[in-house]
Amino acid sequence: MKKGILQRILESAVWRSIFRTGIPDTDLKRSMLMYNNFFLHIFPVKMKRHGLRFCYTFCLGGISFLLFIILCVTGILLMFLYTPSIERAYFDMQALALIFNGKILRNLHRWAAHGMVVTVFLHMVRVFYTRSYRPPREFNWVIGIWLLILTLALSYTGYLLPWDQLAYWGITVGTTIMSYTPFLGKHIQYFVLGADEVGHEALLRFYVLHCAVIPFVALVLMAIHFWRVRKDGGISGPL
Ligand code: HEM
């Protein structure tokens, strides 16, 4: 009997070189599918039932990650419409209101950022409450602390970019507080601003940190964070 086109594709060498396991109709093939797939191999082949209980994690880590993805997508779209220069930044942000869905895009980015700060904090509270920082998860707790710092750093660097009064004075107040650090204060302030006061150098510095450096470091740390959850035997507990 002549084979259908779908059958011929499924049996072709090209298809089988990409999808090696075939139809996952047995437990072994289902496991192999997880191992051999780049996106799925982060998930364990088997996991404990309690780890799936919504009320244990409230999915707060996952929601934080989802918000991070939304921030990356909306952030990249905003980059097409924004110039990091003190002459243009403010007007570029105002012009967003004139383009189709521009305001929605800006607000999606803003609210996802606020949401991520809240969910990362609540995730940390949950981890603390379930005592999941104890061995063997103490290293993941430390990575988590860095992720919290990076999340706050993303918020802070993003705050200057609209280049309005709130942004200007918010960063001026923040960096003036930094300048009161004993001994190193003035150096820290200069390092953050690239000058003695908030200006073009600070805007460019914050832009590069906000759009490239911090998201990249956060993404690498998140990959290690998820990988450690796997290596530490999945979600902790039950309580
Ligand atoms: C960008 C920030 C973060 C993301 C995207 C993230 C993501 C996740 C995810 C998806 C899990 C799996 C379980 C769950 O969903 O709750 C997890 C577990 C964990 N996270 Fe985070 N996390 C972040 C920040 C933090 C912070 C701030 C801490 C603590 C200071 C932390 C410590 C931990 C620990 C110890 C576990 C293992 C918990 C367990 O086994 O019960 N994470 N994280």
Residues whose N, C-alpha, C, O or C-beta is under 5 A from the ligand:
A	BS01	HEM	T57 C59 L60 G61 G62 S64 F65 V120 M124 V127 S132 Y133 R137 N140 W141 G144 I145 L147 L148 V229 G234 I235 S236
